[in-house]
Amino acid sequence: MQGMIVHHDQALQMASLAGDRAGSEPLQSLAGRIDVSQRDEITMMRQWLTRRGHPVVAAENHTAHGGAEHGAMPGMASPEEMVRLGTLRGGAFDRLFLELMIRHHEGALVMVRDLLAIDGAGQEPELYRFASDVDADQRMEISRMRRLLTSSPQ
C-alpha cells in the first residue's frame, strides 16, 4: 500500500501538468478524472494503513520529478521523463502524457497483481475490493488513453 501511494502520487503530478499544457479538451478531462480517482484512492490507502497501525508514507516527499529511488516500481516515469513532460505543450505534451500514463497505469496493474499474490491478501474484503476497483479503473483508463493516443495528431 505504501508503494502504491507513491505510485499514485506521481500520477497526480503528471495530471497536474495537463491544466496549462494539454492541447486537447479530452486530455484535460482525462487528467481531471485521474486526479480525482488517484486522490480518493490515496485517502483510502492512508486510512487502511492507519487503521492497521502502519506508518503512512508522505508520497510527495518521495516522488518529486519521478523519485529515482522508486525507479524499480512498475510504470514509474523517470525524473528525466517528468522534466521533459513539464517542458512540452499542446499535441507534443498530449502524446508524451498519454504514453507515460499508459505505462504508469500498466505498472499499477502489475502492483495490484503482486498485492493480491500476497498470502491472504485476497481474503481481506476491503483490500480485495480496493485492488479489484483499481484494476478495473486502470484498465478502463488505459483503453480511453489508447483511443486518445490513436486519435491525437502525430
C-alpha positions in Angstrom: 0.0 0.0 0.0 2.8 2.4 0.8 4.4 1.8 -2.6 1.0 2.3 -4.3 0.6 5.7 -2.5 3.9 6.8 -4.0 2.9 5.4 -7.4 -0.4 7.2 -7.3 1.3 10.5 -6.3 3.3 10.5 -9.4 0.1 10.2 -11.5 -1.2 13.2 -9.6 1.9 15.1 -10.5 1.5 14.2 -14.2 -2.2 15.1 -14.2 -1.5 18.5 -12.6 0.7 19.4 -15.6 -2.2 19.0 -18.0 -4.0 22.1 -16.8 -2.0 24.6 -18.7 -0.1 22.3 -21.1 -2.6 19.9 -22.7 -3.6 20.6 -26.3 -7.0 19.0 -26.2 -10.1 19.1 -24.0 -10.4 15.3 -23.9 -6.9 15.1 -22.4 -7.7 17.8 -19.8 -10.9 15.9 -18.9 -9.0 12.7 -18.6 -6.3 14.3 -16.4 -9.1 15.7 -14.2 -10.6 12.2 -13.7 -7.2 10.8 -13.0 -6.7 13.5 -10.4 -9.9 12.8 -8.6 -9.6 9.0 -8.6 -6.0 8.9 -7.5 -6.7 11.3 -4.6 -9.6 9.2 -3.5 -7.5 6.1 -3.6 -4.6 7.7 -1.8 -7.0 8.7 1.0 -8.3 5.1 1.2 -4.8 3.6 1.3 -3.7 6.0 4.1 -6.8 5.2 6.1 -6.2 1.5 5.6 -2.6 1.8 6.8 -3.6 4.0 9.8 -6.3 1.6 10.9 -3.7 -1.2 11.0 -1.1 0.8 12.8 1.3 1.0 9.9 3.3 4.2 9.1 1.8 6.3 6.4 4.2 7.5 3.7 4.3 11.1 2.7 4.3 10.4 -1.1 5.1 13.9 -2.2 8.5 13.6 -0.3 9.4 10.6 -2.4 8.3 11.3 -5.9 9.5 14.8 -6.9 10.1 14.5 -10.6 9.9 10.8 -10.6 11.7 9.8 -7.4 14.8 8.0 -8.7 14.7 5.7 -5.7 11.4 4.3 -7.0 12.7 3.5 -10.5 12.1 -0.2 -9.9 8.4 0.5 -9.2 6.4 -0.7 -12.3 5.4 2.0 -14.7 7.1 5.0 -12.9 8.3 7.8 -15.1 11.9 8.7 -14.7 13.0 12.1 -13.4 14.1 12.9 -16.9 10.7 12.0 -18.4 8.9 14.1 -15.8 11.1 17.1 -16.6 10.6 16.6 -20.3 6.8 16.3 -19.8 6.9 19.6 -18.0 8.6 21.4 -20.9 6.0 20.4 -23.5 2.7 21.9 -24.6 -0.1 21.1 -27.0 0.0 18.0 -29.1 3.5 17.0 -28.0 2.5 17.2 -24.3 -0.6 15.2 -25.0 1.3 12.4 -26.8 4.0 12.1 -24.1 1.5 12.3 -21.3 -0.6 9.5 -22.8 2.5 7.3 -23.4 3.8 7.8 -19.9 0.3 7.5 -18.2 -0.5 4.3 -20.1 2.8 2.8 -18.9 2.1 4.1 -15.4 -1.4 2.5 -15.3 0.0 -0.7 -16.7 2.5 -0.6 -13.8 -0.4 -0.2 -11.4 -1.9 -3.4 -12.8 1.3 -5.2 -12.0 1.3 -3.8 -8.5 -2.3 -4.9 -7.9 -1.5 -8.4 -9.2 1.5 -8.6 -6.9 -0.6 -7.3 -3.9 -3.2 -9.9 -4.4 -0.5 -12.6 -4.7 0.5 -12.0 -1.1 -0.7 -14.8 1.1 -4.2 -13.9 2.5 -4.5 -10.6 0.7 -7.4 -11.7 -1.3 -9.2 -12.9 1.8 -9.5 -9.4 3.3 -12.7 -7.9 1.8 -11.6 -4.3 2.0 -8.2 -5.0 0.4 -9.7 -7.2 -2.3 -12.4 -4.7 -3.2 -9.9 -1.9 -3.4 -7.5 -3.9 -5.6 -10.3 -5.0 -7.8 -11.6 -1.4 -8.2 -8.1 -0.2 -9.0 -7.7 -2.9 -11.6 -11.0 -2.2 -13.3 -10.4 1.6 -13.2 -6.9 1.4 -14.6 -7.9 -0.9 -17.4 -10.8 1.4 -18.4 -8.5 4.4 -18.4 -5.8 2.6 -20.4 -8.4 1.8 -23.0 -9.5 5.5 -23.1 -5.9 6.7 -23.3 -5.1 4.3 -26.2 -8.1 5.7 -28.1 -6.9 9.3 -27.4 -3.4 8.4 -28.4 -4.5 7.0 -31.8 -6.7 10.0 -32.5 -4.1 12.6 -31.5 -2.1 14.4 -34.1 1.4 13.0 -34.7 
